[in-house]
Amino acid sequence: MPSAYYTCNLIPVDLVTRNGYAPRWLGNYLLDPSSPARREALSIHPMTCPYVTRLVSAADALLCAAPEGDCLIVPGGCDAMRRLGDLLAATYPGRVFVLAMPRASGEGAARSLAADLARLDQWLAELAAGAGPAAPASDAHCEAESSTIMELPALDYPSTPRTGGAFVVAGPLSDNFLLRLIDDLGPGIAGLESCTSPDRWRPLAAAPAAITQLAGASPAGAAASDAEGYFSLASEALAIGMCPRRSTADRRDHLARRLDEAQPGSVIYARQSFCDPGAYDALIVAELAEERGLPFLEIEAGFPFEASGPLRTRVEAFLEAQLLDDDLLDDDLMEEED
């Protein structure tokens, strides 16, 4: 089965599986930094966020050696990701699809994304036919196999989220090392807001009902009557994927709602260097934490997450201070009761 690598969860993976492709998150294929680079390896400006920089190398290595049927889907949510898509599309013509991601979620934005999803569906069908793989399986067969062929982000909560813990806001995380570090230090995790958070990839990976509205098992020649099915897919993706590219009141309201639902005891923001949308998020999260009287810590993290000694020390000191404050508060309350 050919592989369709993707750089962001904001794609309905059922569009991929129904065309006979195995969806694989590109973040699971990062190169070992110590491995020698190919002589003609692609590169991107070093002052680009580490997520995009590392994905360029991974995609280049995979597409260079992969069968012709393998492809890459790049939802272009930010300028850096769109440059990644353009670079790889120019290097591997016909094997890279750049999906424009709106910065809003109104009906017009959803209609625009729906049209692009229809083009993606058609592109995958034509690519599969040109590469000569087996014909796409039936919807029922795709549903049965999807759990074994999908490769989703490995990030998950190390324990059940609980109130009073730390709420983490971060760019894409490749694993749950940061979450385990916080969990091991005592306060636990109240919630995670990240594009690789299970709160996002699980709903997006679930088979949406809108897929069943599309014509037949094969999308080749998808008709205009399918427009509402694509619109439903687009609307769902935009509603779930309220990511930092939405530096608007919608994004702020989304983060405020997540914090209020989680009821954390503190907030940690893990910012990636050279990430412009993340810089907007940092300001919003700091303001929301201050409004709620929550201790706030901002750290800079790489991709994959790198727990250097100084960074680990900062996180430990921050969390230990919160635990100490809680202990002192408990002592004060006990003295008042006495």
C-alpha angles and dihedrals in degrees: 000000000000119000128238108198117201133193100206136033092232093101126090098242091203088073086061099045095046089060092055097260130128110229112223125181107233092217088074090063104057115151122244105257090222094057116101116256122239115258092243096035117149119246136187132206108293091227089070122106112278092239093063094038093054093043092054090057093045095048093046092052093047099045092043092061102023126103115269091254094065116096145176130234116201118190100203102216096153138022094259093052091048089053088051089053094047092048094050094041090055091048097044105031115203094010102080126067118194110205113202111226117206120229092223137047104218123124093270092053091047091050090051092050091045090057090050091048089053089052090048091051091051092044092053092048093051093044091051091049092049093049091051102230122156115291115272113275124242120275091255092050092047090051092051094049100038095086091058101041101042117095108198130175112291093219115121140149112279088215137002110295112251137189116261093034128111118287109216123206113186147150117251112323119199095204141002097260093120091047092050091049091054093043093050092052092062115253096085128209122297094185146321128233108193137121088246094046115125086234086070109028095047096057091042093049093050112101104261118222089231090073089069089059092064119096116270131315093297122057094205107130094010108193132227087252087072091064094100091051092055090044090055090050092049094047092051093049093049093047095050097037100063092158133166092272083078096075089171141102087276091062092047092049090049093052092045090052092049091051094047092049094048096045094206128189093220142001128232121191116198106198125192117223117253091013107137097188088048091057089059090049092052092058094046094048093048090052093048091050092050092049089055096042092243123151109249132204126183119198133174115236134184130219114280091033110262115202100201119182096257093046093049090048092053092051092046093049092048094050094042089054089054092050090048091051090050091051092049090048091051091050091050091051092049091051091050091051091050 
